[in-house]
Amino acid sequence: VNVPALIDNKLNDDKSSLESHLVIKSNERLEILVERVKHEVFLFIENAEKIRVLIELNVMYSNGIDYETQCLWKNQLIQM
């Protein structure tokens, strides 16, 4: 018969040890997933900003905005 032992005021049996290990692994994977989502959100926002600038450039070109202003916007886009 497998009798759990009390060590350091904690129940120490194979089942609780396995459950603790699974919880730790699950938390580690969740942390990795959260970091990945943060990175993807950052990339999405960065790309959305570039698209916004491209749309503004297109609107400027369509409305006859002078070439110098368009170049300034293009340089801003390149620096992104």
Jmol script that loads the backbone (N, CA, C; Angstrom):
load data "model"
ATOM      1  N   VAL A   1       0.850  -1.177   0.000  1.00  0.00           N
ATOM      2  CA  VAL A   1       0.000   0.000   0.000  1.00  0.00           C
ATOM      3  C   VAL A   1       0.898   1.242   0.000  1.00  0.00           C
ATOM      4  N   ASN A   2       0.589   2.167  -0.920  1.00  0.00           N
ATOM      5  CA  ASN A   2       1.345   3.410  -1.019  1.00  0.00           C
ATOM      6  C   ASN A   2       0.728   4.438  -0.079  1.00  0.00           C
ATOM      7  N   VAL A   3       1.430   4.740   0.998  1.00  0.00           N
ATOM      8  CA  VAL A   3       0.936   5.693   1.988  1.00  0.00           C
ATOM      9  C   VAL A   3       1.692   7.007   1.810  1.00  0.00           C
ATOM     10  N   PRO A   4       0.960   8.096   1.551  1.00  0.00           N
ATOM     11  CA  PRO A   4       1.640   9.385   1.391  1.00  0.00           C
ATOM     12  C   PRO A   4       2.318   9.805   2.687  1.00  0.00           C
ATOM     13  N   ALA A   5       3.457  10.448   2.574  1.00  0.00           N
ATOM     14  CA  ALA A   5       4.201  10.921   3.739  1.00  0.00           C
ATOM     15  C   ALA A   5       4.089  12.434   3.831  1.00  0.00           C
ATOM     16  N   LEU A   6       4.124  12.919   5.044  1.00  0.00           N
ATOM     17  CA  LEU A   6       4.068  14.359   5.271  1.00  0.00           C
ATOM     18  C   LEU A   6       5.498  14.870   5.432  1.00  0.00           C
ATOM     19  N   ILE A   7       5.972  15.654   4.452  1.00  0.00           N
ATOM     20  CA  ILE A   7       7.327  16.198   4.486  1.00  0.00           C
ATOM     21  C   ILE A   7       7.226  17.710   4.362  1.00  0.00           C
ATOM     22  N   ASP A   8       7.849  18.416   5.300  1.00  0.00           N
ATOM     23  CA  ASP A   8       7.801  19.884   5.321  1.00  0.00           C
ATOM     24  C   ASP A   8       6.366  20.393   5.280  1.00  0.00           C
ATOM     25  N   ASN A   9       5.513  19.770   6.058  1.00  0.00           N
ATOM     26  CA  ASN A   9       4.090  20.128   6.153  1.00  0.00           C
ATOM     27  C   ASN A   9       3.350  20.004   4.826  1.00  0.00           C
ATOM     28  N   LYS A  10       3.881  19.218   3.902  1.00  0.00           N
ATOM     29  CA  LYS A  10       3.226  18.996   2.612  1.00  0.00           C
ATOM     30  C   LYS A  10       3.043  17.505   2.405  1.00  0.00           C
ATOM     31  N   LEU A  11       1.944  17.161   1.819  1.00  0.00           N
ATOM     32  CA  LEU A  11       1.683  15.770   1.494  1.00  0.00           C
ATOM     33  C   LEU A  11       2.579  15.379   0.336  1.00  0.00           C
ATOM     34  N   ASN A  12       3.400  14.376   0.536  1.00  0.00           N
ATOM     35  CA  ASN A  12       4.358  13.982  -0.494  1.00  0.00           C
ATOM     36  C   ASN A  12       4.019  12.588  -0.997  1.00  0.00           C
ATOM     37  N   ASP A  13       3.213  12.535  -2.005  1.00  0.00           N
ATOM     38  CA  ASP A  13       2.950  11.260  -2.662  1.00  0.00           C
ATOM     39  C   ASP A  13       3.136  11.449  -4.156  1.00  0.00           C
ATOM     40  N   ASP A  14       3.147  10.368  -4.887  1.00  0.00           N
ATOM     41  CA  ASP A  14       3.407  10.447  -6.326  1.00  0.00           C
ATOM     42  C   ASP A  14       2.359  11.262  -7.057  1.00  0.00           C
ATOM     43  N   LYS A  15       1.091  11.132  -6.659  1.00  0.00           N
ATOM     44  CA  LYS A  15       0.017  11.831  -7.356  1.00  0.00           C
ATOM     45  C   LYS A  15       0.138  13.350  -7.188  1.00  0.00           C
ATOM     46  N   SER A  16       0.343  13.813  -5.954  1.00  0.00           N
ATOM     47  CA  SER A  16       0.437  15.267  -5.748  1.00  0.00           C
ATOM     48  C   SER A  16       1.712  15.819  -6.381  1.00  0.00           C
ATOM     49  N   SER A  17       2.764  15.029  -6.390  1.00  0.00           N
ATOM     50  CA  SER A  17       4.008  15.454  -7.032  1.00  0.00           C
ATOM     51  C   SER A  17       3.806  15.611  -8.537  1.00  0.00           C
ATOM     52  N   LEU A  18       3.112  14.660  -9.135  1.00  0.00           N
ATOM     53  CA  LEU A  18       2.819  14.724 -10.567  1.00  0.00           C
ATOM     54  C   LEU A  18       1.926  15.921 -10.875  1.00  0.00           C
ATOM     55  N   GLU A  19       0.906  16.129 -10.039  1.00  0.00           N
ATOM     56  CA  GLU A  19       0.007  17.267 -10.249  1.00  0.00           C
ATOM     57  C   GLU A  19       0.765  18.589 -10.137  1.00  0.00           C
ATOM     58  N   SER A  20       1.653  18.683  -9.164  1.00  0.00           N
ATOM     59  CA  SER A  20       2.457  19.898  -9.008  1.00  0.00           C
ATOM     60  C   SER A  20       3.331  20.127 -10.231  1.00  0.00           C
ATOM     61  N   HIS A  21       3.930  19.063 -10.718  1.00  0.00           N
ATOM     62  CA  HIS A  21       4.772  19.152 -11.911  1.00  0.00           C
ATOM     63  C   HIS A  21       3.951  19.621 -13.115  1.00  0.00           C
ATOM     64  N   LEU A  22       2.741  19.068 -13.260  1.00  0.00           N
ATOM     65  CA  LEU A  22       1.883  19.456 -14.385  1.00  0.00           C
ATOM     66  C   LEU A  22       1.456  20.918 -14.281  1.00  0.00           C
ATOM     67  N   VAL A  23       1.173  21.374 -13.075  1.00  0.00           N
ATOM     68  CA  VAL A  23       0.789  22.777 -12.877  1.00  0.00           C
ATOM     69  C   VAL A  23       1.956  23.693 -13.226  1.00  0.00           C
ATOM     70  N   ILE A  24       3.148  23.331 -12.785  1.00  0.00           N
ATOM     71  CA  ILE A  24       4.336  24.135 -13.091  1.00  0.00           C
ATOM     72  C   ILE A  24       4.569  24.187 -14.595  1.00  0.00           C
ATOM     73  N   LYS A  25       4.494  23.034 -15.265  1.00  0.00           N
ATOM     74  CA  LYS A  25       4.685  22.995 -16.720  1.00  0.00           C
ATOM     75  C   LYS A  25       3.615  23.816 -17.424  1.00  0.00           C
ATOM     76  N   SER A  26       2.377  23.706 -16.949  1.00  0.00           N
ATOM     77  CA  SER A  26       1.279  24.460 -17.549  1.00  0.00           C
ATOM     78  C   SER A  26       1.512  25.962 -17.400  1.00  0.00           C
ATOM     79  N   ASN A  27       1.970  26.386 -16.226  1.00  0.00           N
ATOM     80  CA  ASN A  27       2.258  27.807 -16.000  1.00  0.00           C
ATOM     81  C   ASN A  27       3.397  28.292 -16.886  1.00  0.00           C
ATOM     82  N   GLU A  28       4.424  27.466 -17.051  1.00  0.00           N
ATOM     83  CA  GLU A  28       5.542  27.842 -17.923  1.00  0.00           C
ATOM     84  C   GLU A  28       5.065  28.019 -19.361  1.00  0.00           C
ATOM     85  N   ARG A  29       4.242  27.094 -19.816  1.00  0.00           N
ATOM     86  CA  ARG A  29       3.719  27.190 -21.190  1.00  0.00           C
ATOM     87  C   ARG A  29       2.821  28.409 -21.347  1.00  0.00           C
ATOM     88  N   LEU A  30       2.040  28.702 -20.321  1.00  0.00           N
ATOM     89  CA  LEU A  30       1.169  29.874 -20.364  1.00  0.00           C
ATOM     90  C   LEU A  30       1.993  31.156 -20.440  1.00  0.00           C
ATOM     91  N   GLU A  31       3.072  31.235 -19.678  1.00  0.00           N
ATOM     92  CA  GLU A  31       3.953  32.405 -19.724  1.00  0.00           C
ATOM     93  C   GLU A  31       4.564  32.570 -21.113  1.00  0.00           C
ATOM     94  N   ILE A  32       4.982  31.473 -21.720  1.00  0.00           N
ATOM     95  CA  ILE A  32       5.541  31.525 -23.077  1.00  0.00           C
ATOM     96  C   ILE A  32       4.484  32.008 -24.056  1.00  0.00           C
ATOM     97  N   LEU A  33       3.260  31.499 -23.916  1.00  0.00           N
ATOM     98  CA  LEU A  33       2.169  31.900 -24.796  1.00  0.00           C
ATOM     99  C   LEU A  33       1.850  33.384 -24.639  1.00  0.00           C
ATOM    100  N   VAL A  34       1.828  33.868 -23.412  1.00  0.00           N
ATOM    101  CA  VAL A  34       1.549  35.289 -23.164  1.00  0.00           C
ATOM    102  C   VAL A  34       2.618  36.160 -23.815  1.00  0.00           C
ATOM    103  N   GLU A  35       3.881  35.780 -23.673  1.00  0.00           N
ATOM    104  CA  GLU A  35       4.967  36.545 -24.305  1.00  0.00           C
ATOM    105  C   GLU A  35       4.829  36.529 -25.822  1.00  0.00           C
ATOM    106  N   ARG A  36       4.448  35.388 -26.376  1.00  0.00           N
ATOM    107  CA  ARG A  36       4.272  35.279 -27.833  1.00  0.00           C
ATOM    108  C   ARG A  36       3.141  36.187 -28.309  1.00  0.00           C
ATOM    109  N   VAL A  37       2.039  36.202 -27.554  1.00  0.00           N
ATOM    110  CA  VAL A  37       0.903  37.059 -27.915  1.00  0.00           C
ATOM    111  C   VAL A  37       1.306  38.531 -27.837  1.00  0.00           C
ATOM    112  N   LYS A  38       2.057  38.911 -26.792  1.00  0.00           N
ATOM    113  CA  LYS A  38       2.528  40.301 -26.682  1.00  0.00           C
ATOM    114  C   LYS A  38       3.367  40.678 -27.897  1.00  0.00           C
ATOM    115  N   HIS A  39       4.237  39.772 -28.319  1.00  0.00           N
ATOM    116  CA  HIS A  39       5.092  40.030 -29.478  1.00  0.00           C
ATOM    117  C   HIS A  39       4.251  40.176 -30.744  1.00  0.00           C
ATOM    118  N   GLU A  40       3.275  39.282 -30.925  1.00  0.00           N
ATOM    119  CA  GLU A  40       2.419  39.345 -32.113  1.00  0.00           C
ATOM    120  C   GLU A  40       1.595  40.631 -32.130  1.00  0.00           C
ATOM    121  N   VAL A  41       1.106  41.056 -30.976  1.00  0.00           N
ATOM    122  CA  VAL A  41       0.344  42.308 -30.894  1.00  0.00           C
ATOM    123  C   VAL A  41       1.241  43.483 -31.269  1.00  0.00           C
ATOM    124  N   PHE A  42       2.479  43.474 -30.772  1.00  0.00           N
ATOM    125  CA  PHE A  42       3.429  44.531 -31.114  1.00  0.00           C
ATOM    126  C   PHE A  42       3.635  44.591 -32.626  1.00  0.00           C
ATOM    127  N   LEU A  43       3.860  43.421 -33.257  1.00  0.00           N
ATOM    128  CA  LEU A  43       4.063  43.392 -34.709  1.00  0.00           C
ATOM    129  C   LEU A  43       2.825  43.869 -35.453  1.00  0.00           C
ATOM    130  N   PHE A  44       1.649  43.484 -34.968  1.00  0.00           N
ATOM    131  CA  PHE A  44       0.405  43.901 -35.602  1.00  0.00           C
ATOM    132  C   PHE A  44       0.266  45.420 -35.555  1.00  0.00           C
ATOM    133  N   ILE A  45       0.522  46.008 -34.397  1.00  0.00           N
ATOM    134  CA  ILE A  45       0.408  47.466 -34.253  1.00  0.00           C
ATOM    135  C   ILE A  45       1.435  48.169 -35.132  1.00  0.00           C
ATOM    136  N   GLU A  46       2.648  47.633 -35.162  1.00  0.00           N
ATOM    137  CA  GLU A  46       3.697  48.218 -36.000  1.00  0.00           C
ATOM    138  C   GLU A  46       3.289  48.183 -37.474  1.00  0.00           C
ATOM    139  N   ASN A  47       2.768  47.064 -37.932  1.00  0.00           N
ATOM    140  CA  ASN A  47       2.336  46.949 -39.326  1.00  0.00           C
ATOM    141  C   ASN A  47       1.128  47.831 -39.613  1.00  0.00           C
ATOM    142  N   ALA A  48       0.228  47.948 -38.654  1.00  0.00           N
ATOM    143  CA  ALA A  48      -0.940  48.813 -38.832  1.00  0.00           C
ATOM    144  C   ALA A  48      -0.503  50.263 -39.010  1.00  0.00           C
ATOM    145  N   GLU A  49       0.511  50.674 -38.265  1.00  0.00           N
ATOM    146  CA  GLU A  49       1.029  52.041 -38.389  1.00  0.00           C
ATOM    147  C   GLU A  49       1.631  52.264 -39.779  1.00  0.00           C
ATOM    148  N   LYS A  50       2.362  51.282 -40.278  1.00  0.00           N
ATOM    149  CA  LYS A  50       2.940  51.404 -41.624  1.00  0.00           C
ATOM    150  C   LYS A  50       1.844  51.495 -42.680  1.00  0.00           C
ATOM    151  N   ILE A  51       0.809  50.703 -42.523  1.00  0.00           N
ATOM    152  CA  ILE A  51      -0.307  50.742 -43.479  1.00  0.00           C
ATOM    153  C   ILE A  51      -0.986  52.107 -43.433  1.00  0.00           C
ATOM    154  N   ARG A  52      -1.157  52.650 -42.221  1.00  0.00           N
ATOM    155  CA  ARG A  52      -1.767  53.973 -42.087  1.00  0.00           C
ATOM    156  C   ARG A  52      -0.952  55.023 -42.837  1.00  0.00           C
ATOM    157  N   VAL A  53       0.371  54.968 -42.693  1.00  0.00           N
ATOM    158  CA  VAL A  53       1.237  55.937 -43.373  1.00  0.00           C
ATOM    159  C   VAL A  53       1.135  55.765 -44.884  1.00  0.00           C
ATOM    160  N   LEU A  54       1.092  54.524 -45.353  1.00  0.00           N
ATOM    161  CA  LEU A  54       0.948  54.287 -46.797  1.00  0.00           C
ATOM    162  C   LEU A  54      -0.369  54.853 -47.323  1.00  0.00           C
ATOM    163  N   ILE A  55      -1.431  54.686 -46.556  1.00  0.00           N
ATOM    164  CA  ILE A  55      -2.727  55.237 -46.967  1.00  0.00           C
ATOM    165  C   ILE A  55      -2.654  56.760 -47.016  1.00  0.00           C
ATOM    166  N   GLU A  56      -2.029  57.360 -46.006  1.00  0.00           N
ATOM    167  CA  GLU A  56      -1.890  58.819 -46.000  1.00  0.00           C
ATOM    168  C   GLU A  56      -1.066  59.299 -47.193  1.00  0.00           C
ATOM    169  N   LEU A  57      -0.004  58.567 -47.530  1.00  0.00           N
ATOM    170  CA  LEU A  57       0.794  58.922 -48.711  1.00  0.00           C
ATOM    171  C   LEU A  57      -0.054  58.864 -49.973  1.00  0.00           C
ATOM    172  N   ASN A  58      -0.865  57.835 -50.079  1.00  0.00           N
ATOM    173  CA  ASN A  58      -1.731  57.685 -51.246  1.00  0.00           C
ATOM    174  C   ASN A  58      -2.737  58.829 -51.328  1.00  0.00           C
ATOM    175  N   VAL A  59      -3.296  59.202 -50.185  1.00  0.00           N
ATOM    176  CA  VAL A  59      -4.248  60.317 -50.157  1.00  0.00           C
ATOM    177  C   VAL A  59      -3.549  61.610 -50.555  1.00  0.00           C
ATOM    178  N   MET A  60      -2.336  61.828 -50.041  1.00  0.00           N
ATOM    179  CA  MET A  60      -1.577  63.031 -50.407  1.00  0.00           C
ATOM    180  C   MET A  60      -1.319  63.063 -51.908  1.00  0.00           C
ATOM    181  N   TYR A  61      -0.881  61.932 -52.449  1.00  0.00           N
ATOM    182  CA  TYR A  61      -0.587  61.867 -53.882  1.00  0.00           C
ATOM    183  C   TYR A  61      -1.851  62.154 -54.687  1.00  0.00           C
ATOM    184  N   SER A  62      -2.961  61.563 -54.271  1.00  0.00           N
ATOM    185  CA  SER A  62      -4.228  61.746 -54.989  1.00  0.00           C
ATOM    186  C   SER A  62      -4.727  63.182 -54.921  1.00  0.00           C
ATOM    187  N   ASN A  63      -4.381  63.874 -53.841  1.00  0.00           N
ATOM    188  CA  ASN A  63      -4.852  65.248 -53.665  1.00  0.00           C
ATOM    189  C   ASN A  63      -3.822  66.290 -54.081  1.00  0.00           C
ATOM    190  N   GLY A  64      -2.756  65.844 -54.729  1.00  0.00           N
ATOM    191  CA  GLY A  64      -1.783  66.780 -55.273  1.00  0.00           C
ATOM    192  C   GLY A  64      -0.904  67.460 -54.234  1.00  0.00           C
ATOM    193  N   ILE A  65      -0.676  66.811 -53.106  1.00  0.00           N
ATOM    194  CA  ILE A  65       0.230  67.380 -52.101  1.00  0.00           C
ATOM    195  C   ILE A  65       1.637  67.423 -52.695  1.00  0.00           C
ATOM    196  N   ASP A  66       2.387  68.469 -52.364  1.00  0.00           N
ATOM    197  CA  ASP A  66       3.693  68.667 -52.995  1.00  0.00           C
ATOM    198  C   ASP A  66       4.655  67.505 -52.705  1.00  0.00           C
ATOM    199  N   TYR A  67       5.598  67.363 -53.608  1.00  0.00           N
ATOM    200  CA  TYR A  67       6.541  66.243 -53.583  1.00  0.00           C
ATOM    201  C   TYR A  67       7.394  66.240 -52.320  1.00  0.00           C
ATOM    202  N   GLU A  68       7.789  67.412 -51.838  1.00  0.00           N
ATOM    203  CA  GLU A  68       8.639  67.499 -50.643  1.00  0.00           C
ATOM    204  C   GLU A  68       7.931  66.904 -49.418  1.00  0.00           C
ATOM    205  N   THR A  69       6.665  67.243 -49.252  1.00  0.00           N
ATOM    206  CA  THR A  69       5.890  66.697 -48.129  1.00  0.00           C
ATOM    207  C   THR A  69       5.758  65.188 -48.257  1.00  0.00           C
ATOM    208  N   GLN A  70       5.519  64.713 -49.476  1.00  0.00           N
ATOM    209  CA  GLN A  70       5.418  63.267 -49.698  1.00  0.00           C
ATOM    210  C   GLN A  70       6.731  62.569 -49.337  1.00  0.00           C
ATOM    211  N   CYS A  71       7.856  63.188 -49.693  1.00  0.00           N
ATOM    212  CA  CYS A  71       9.164  62.604 -49.370  1.00  0.00           C
ATOM    213  C   CYS A  71       9.375  62.519 -47.866  1.00  0.00           C
ATOM    214  N   LEU A  72       8.950  63.541 -47.144  1.00  0.00           N
ATOM    215  CA  LEU A  72       9.069  63.507 -45.682  1.00  0.00           C
ATOM    216  C   LEU A  72       8.286  62.328 -45.104  1.00  0.00           C
ATOM    217  N   TRP A  73       7.087  62.106 -45.627  1.00  0.00           N
ATOM    218  CA  TRP A  73       6.272  60.981 -45.162  1.00  0.00           C
ATOM    219  C   TRP A  73       6.921  59.648 -45.533  1.00  0.00           C
ATOM    220  N   LYS A  74       7.478  59.574 -46.729  1.00  0.00           N
ATOM    221  CA  LYS A  74       8.149  58.335 -47.145  1.00  0.00           C
ATOM    222  C   LYS A  74       9.334  58.035 -46.237  1.00  0.00           C
ATOM    223  N   ASN A  75      10.099  59.065 -45.894  1.00  0.00           N
ATOM    224  CA  ASN A  75      11.238  58.878 -44.987  1.00  0.00           C
ATOM    225  C   ASN A  75      10.782  58.395 -43.614  1.00  0.00           C
ATOM    226  N   GLN A  76       9.663  58.926 -43.153  1.00  0.00           N
ATOM    227  CA  GLN A  76       9.119  58.475 -41.871  1.00  0.00           C
ATOM    228  C   GLN A  76       8.762  56.991 -41.955  1.00  0.00           C
ATOM    229  N   LEU A  77       8.178  56.590 -43.052  1.00  0.00           N
ATOM    230  CA  LEU A  77       7.797  55.187 -43.238  1.00  0.00           C
ATOM    231  C   LEU A  77       9.026  54.291 -43.273  1.00  0.00           C
ATOM    232  N   ILE A  78      10.059  54.719 -43.969  1.00  0.00           N
ATOM    233  CA  ILE A  78      11.289  53.922 -44.075  1.00  0.00           C
ATOM    234  C   ILE A  78      11.933  53.740 -42.704  1.00  0.00           C
ATOM    235  N   GLN A  79      11.872  54.770 -41.865  1.00  0.00           N
ATOM    236  CA  GLN A  79      12.469  54.687 -40.530  1.00  0.00           C
ATOM    237  C   GLN A  79      11.720  53.736 -39.611  1.00  0.00           C
ATOM    238  N   MET A  80      10.481  53.437 -39.931  1.00  0.00           N
ATOM    239  CA  MET A  80       9.715  52.498 -39.109  1.00  0.00           C
ATOM    240  C   MET A  80      10.286  51.143 -39.313  1.00  0.00           C
TER     241      MET A  80
END
end "model"
wireframe off; spacefill off
backbone 0.3
color backbone group
